[in-house]
Amino acid sequence: MSRAALVIMAAGIGSRFGGGIKQLAPVGPGGEIIMDYSIYDALEAGFDKVVFVIRKSLEKDFKEVIGRRIEKQAETVYVYQELDDIPQEFTDKFAGRTKPWGTGQAILCCKDAVKEPFLVINADDYYGKNAFREAYAYLTSLPDTGKIQACMVGFVLKNTLSDNGGVTRGVCRVDEEGMLLDITETPNIEKDGDHAVIRREGTEEKLDSESPVSMNMWGLTPEFFQILESGFDAFLRETPADDLKAEYLLPTIIGDLLKGEKISVRVLKSEDKWFGVTYKEDREAVVSAVKGLVDSGCYPCPLYT
């Protein structure tokens, strides 16, 4: 069986564990959290290594909540995304910064730990079994095209909206061959009956609810680290010192690479219904959805024995 790793971006979880930390709130009947189900689906699909991107200050608590449980199931690695993990020449420039640098930096942190094709996911999103099967099949059968290759599991916009407020999604344009043409990070997308809308400053823009969107589920190869490293250096150089919220984001990085024809991205379509805890009020719906999946036999309870 070909090797492939699952990389989970979990450095954005709160600084204290317990109530209110959405990625670590139990949603399964056996006390499982959303990450448990993603890892279960990935291992079932063929992935054989789990890489957690966390903050060093959370390592002890993180291992107690989920890490030690997963260490019994697969090779498990921890890497650390920190605010000060930037080239020395930029330390003084961004002395007022208080948060890490976004999803691009999160993946760059994995460069010494990941030598095989890998799939990136968010810690607090449920993606469905089909997404992991499709991604594993793609990552373990890559032809040599002379260009950096990647895949993105695309979800149908209407299947990714919250009943409780606006969400940010990478809205995609895909060609007839299923290749990604461009991606636009789009905030404040709301559910309006059967439609999706963006409301801003008294205006309302309708979106096609069947549009493919990115949920930060990217299949990448180790060559991508070189692009991230040089790109991060350029990003830090070009970002004004007083812009303390600028982020080095995967969708933006990949969008720029597409414009420069430096990467080809296959869009793998998933019809599975995404769910996640974007808002505190979402948790009840997630618990109900997970119970339905367990009751239907999709997952055992407890998940791991």
C-alpha positions in Angstrom: 0.0 0.0 0.0 1.3 3.5 -0.9 2.0 5.9 1.9 0.1 9.1 2.5 -0.2 11.3 5.5 -3.1 13.2 7.0 -2.2 16.8 8.2 -4.7 18.3 10.6 -4.5 22.1 11.2 -5.3 22.4 14.9 -3.0 25.4 16.0 -6.0 27.7 15.9 -7.8 26.1 18.9 -8.3 28.2 22.0 -5.6 28.8 24.5 -7.5 27.0 27.3 -9.2 23.6 27.1 -12.6 22.8 28.4 -15.9 24.5 27.7 -16.1 26.8 24.7 -13.2 25.2 22.6 -15.2 24.2 19.6 -12.7 21.8 18.1 -12.6 19.8 21.3 -16.3 19.7 22.2 -17.6 16.1 22.3 -20.1 15.5 19.5 -20.2 11.7 19.3 -22.2 9.3 21.6 -18.9 7.9 23.0 -17.4 11.4 23.7 -15.7 11.6 20.3 -14.8 15.0 18.8 -15.0 15.9 15.1 -11.3 15.2 14.6 -11.9 11.6 15.7 -14.2 11.0 12.8 -11.9 12.6 10.2 -9.0 10.5 11.4 -11.2 7.3 11.4 -12.3 8.0 7.8 -8.7 8.7 6.7 -7.3 5.6 8.2 -10.1 3.5 6.7 -9.3 5.1 3.3 -5.6 4.1 3.5 -3.8 7.0 5.1 -1.2 5.6 7.6 0.2 8.7 9.3 -1.4 11.6 11.2 0.4 14.9 11.7 -1.1 17.4 14.1 -0.2 21.0 13.7 -0.6 22.5 17.1 0.9 25.2 19.4 3.7 24.0 21.7 1.9 25.5 24.7 -1.1 23.1 24.1 0.9 19.9 23.6 0.3 18.3 27.0 -3.5 19.0 27.0 -3.9 18.2 23.3 -2.4 14.7 23.8 -4.7 14.1 26.8 -7.8 15.1 24.8 -7.1 13.2 21.5 -3.4 12.6 20.8 -2.8 9.6 22.9 -5.9 7.9 21.6 -4.7 8.4 18.0 -1.2 7.3 18.8 -2.6 3.8 19.3 -4.2 3.8 15.8 -1.5 5.1 13.5 2.0 6.8 13.3 1.4 10.1 15.0 3.6 13.2 14.7 3.2 16.7 16.3 4.6 19.9 14.7 4.3 23.3 16.1 3.0 26.5 14.5 4.3 29.5 16.4 4.1 33.3 15.9 7.8 33.7 16.1 8.6 30.8 13.6 9.7 33.3 11.0 13.2 34.3 9.6 15.2 36.3 12.1 15.3 39.4 9.8 11.5 39.9 10.2 11.3 39.5 14.0 11.6 43.2 14.8 9.4 44.2 11.9 6.4 42.3 13.4 7.1 42.7 17.1 3.5 43.8 17.7 1.9 40.7 16.2 0.0 38.4 18.5 -1.2 35.5 16.3 0.4 33.0 13.9 0.4 33.5 10.2 -2.4 31.3 8.8 -2.8 28.1 6.9 0.2 28.5 4.6 2.5 28.8 7.6 0.7 25.9 9.3 1.6 23.6 6.4 5.1 24.9 6.1 5.7 23.8 9.7 5.4 20.2 8.4 8.3 20.3 6.0 10.7 18.2 8.1 8.0 15.8 9.2 6.2 14.9 6.0 8.1 13.2 3.1 5.1 11.5 1.5 2.0 12.9 -0.4 -0.3 14.4 2.2 -3.9 15.6 2.7 -4.6 18.8 4.6 -7.8 19.3 6.6 -9.2 21.7 9.3 -9.5 20.4 12.8 -13.2 21.4 13.2 -14.8 20.2 9.9 -16.5 16.9 9.2 -15.8 16.0 5.5 -17.4 12.6 5.0 -15.9 9.2 4.0 -16.0 9.7 0.3 -13.7 12.8 0.4 -10.9 10.8 2.1 -11.3 7.8 -0.3 -11.1 10.1 -3.4 -8.1 12.0 -2.0 -6.2 8.9 -1.1 -6.8 7.4 -4.6 -5.5 10.6 -6.2 -2.4 11.1 -4.0 -1.2 7.5 -4.4 -1.5 7.4 -8.2 0.1 10.7 -9.4 1.5 10.6 -13.0 4.6 12.6 -13.7 3.5 15.7 -15.6 6.6 18.0 -15.1 4.4 20.4 -13.1 3.6 20.5 -9.4 0.3 18.7 -8.9 -2.3 19.0 -6.2 -6.0 18.1 -5.6 -8.8 19.8 -3.8 -11.9 18.1 -2.6 -14.7 20.4 -3.6 -18.0 20.5 -1.8 -21.3 21.8 -3.0 -21.8 25.3 -1.5 -25.4 24.5 -0.2 -24.0 21.5 1.7 -21.5 23.7 3.7 -23.7 26.5 5.0 -24.6 27.2 8.7 -28.1 27.9 9.9 -26.6 30.3 12.4 -24.7 32.9 10.5 -22.3 33.7 7.7 -19.3 31.5 6.8 -16.2 32.0 4.7 -15.7 29.7 1.7 -13.3 29.5 -1.2 -15.6 29.7 -4.1 -14.1 27.9 -7.1 -14.2 28.0 -10.9 -13.7 24.6 -12.4 -13.2 23.7 -16.1 -14.9 20.9 -18.0 -12.0 18.5 -17.3 -12.4 19.0 -13.5 -9.3 21.2 -13.1 -9.4 24.3 -10.8 -9.2 27.6 -12.7 -9.4 30.0 -9.8 -10.5 30.3 -6.2 -11.9 33.3 -4.4 -11.9 33.5 -0.6 -15.4 34.8 0.0 -16.6 35.8 3.6 -20.1 36.2 5.0 -21.9 33.7 2.9 -25.3 33.1 4.5 -28.1 30.6 4.0 -31.3 32.1 2.7 -33.9 29.3 2.1 -32.5 27.3 -0.8 -30.1 30.0 -1.8 -26.8 31.4 -0.7 -26.3 35.1 -0.4 -23.6 37.6 0.6 -25.0 40.6 2.5 -22.9 43.7 2.9 -23.6 47.4 3.5 -27.3 47.1 2.6 -26.7 45.1 -0.6 -27.4 41.4 -1.3 -25.6 39.2 -3.8 -26.9 35.8 -4.7 -24.5 32.9 -5.3 -25.2 29.7 -7.1 -25.8 27.3 -4.3 -24.5 24.4 -6.5 -21.1 26.1 -6.8 -18.0 24.1 -5.8 -16.3 25.4 -2.8 -13.1 24.7 -0.9 -13.2 23.6 2.7 -9.4 23.6 3.1 -9.1 19.9 2.1 -6.0 20.0 -0.1 -4.0 17.0 -1.4 -0.3 18.1 -1.8 3.1 16.6 -2.4 6.4 17.3 -0.6 7.6 19.6 -3.5 5.0 22.1 -2.3 7.1 22.9 0.8 9.7 24.7 -1.4 7.0 26.9 -2.9 5.6 27.7 0.6 9.0 28.5 1.9 10.0 31.0 -0.8 6.4 32.4 -0.9 6.4 33.0 2.9 9.6 34.9 2.7 8.2 37.2 0.0 4.9 37.5 1.9 6.7 38.7 5.0 8.8 41.1 3.0 5.8 42.7 1.2 3.4 42.9 4.2 3.5 46.3 5.9 4.7 46.3 9.5 1.5 47.8 10.8 -0.7 45.1 9.2 -0.9 42.8 12.2 -3.7 40.6 10.9 -2.3 39.7 7.5 -2.3 35.9 6.9 -0.5 33.6 4.5 -3.4 31.5 3.3 -3.5 28.3 1.3 -6.3 29.3 -1.1 -4.6 32.6 -1.9 -1.2 30.8 -2.4 -2.7 28.2 -4.7 -4.8 30.9 -6.6 -1.6 32.8 -7.3 0.2 29.6 -8.5 -2.7 28.9 -10.8 -2.5 32.4 -12.4 1.2 31.8 -13.0 0.5 28.3 -14.4 2.9 26.8 -11.9 0.5 24.2 -10.5 -2.4 22.0 -11.7 -5.2 21.2 -9.2 -7.6 18.4 -9.8 -11.0 19.0 -8.2 -12.4 15.9 -6.6 -16.1 16.4 -6.1 -17.8 15.3 -2.9 -21.6 15.2 -2.5 -21.3 14.5 1.2 -22.8 17.0 3.5 -20.2 18.9 5.5 -20.8 19.9 9.0 -18.8 21.8 11.6 -19.0 24.1 14.6 -18.6 27.5 13.2 -21.0 29.0 15.8 -21.7 27.8 19.3 -25.3 27.1 18.2 -24.1 24.7 15.5 -23.1 22.1 18.0 -26.6 20.7 18.6 -27.0 20.0 14.8 -23.6 18.4 14.7 -24.4 16.1 17.6 -27.7 15.1 15.9 -25.9 14.5 12.5 -23.3 12.3 14.1 -25.9 10.3 16.0 -27.7 9.7 12.7 -24.5 8.4 11.2 -23.8 6.1 14.1 -27.4 4.8 14.2 -27.2 4.0 10.5 -24.1 1.9 11.0 -21.7 4.4 9.3 -19.6 4.5 12.5 -19.2 2.1 15.5 -19.7 3.4 19.0 -17.3 3.7 20.6 -15.3 4.7 17.6 -12.0 3.1 18.7 -11.7 0.0 20.8 
